[in-house]
Amino acid sequence: MPTVPELFAFENRHPRHTSRKEALIFDELGLRPARYYQMLLHAARSAEGWALDPMLCRRTLAREAA
């Protein structure tokens, strides 16, 4: 399982949702895209996530709320 810093690093490298990103999620992280987004949302709600990258947390939570 990827750590919060690994998830955030990947998301910062690939901020837009594309079919290429879905393939990279599986290839680089070994996760299905749905599971990746669940883990990213959980990380964005965590204290560790907010300490690491508050801007990414805000973007992730805003995208989820839309």
Residue pairs with C-beta under 8 A, 6 or more apart in sequence:
1 39
2 10
2 29
2 31
2 39
4 43
4 46
4 48
4 49
4 52
5 52
6 29
7 29
7 36
7 39
7 40
7 43
8 43
8 49
8 52
8 53
8 56
10 24
10 25
10 28
10 29
11 40
11 56
11 60
12 53
12 56
14 21
14 24
15 59
21 33
22 33
25 31
25 32
25 33
25 36
26 32
26 33
29 36
31 39
40 60
41 60
41 61
41 64
43 49
44 56
44 57
44 60
44 61
44 64
45 57
45 61
49 56
49 57
50 57
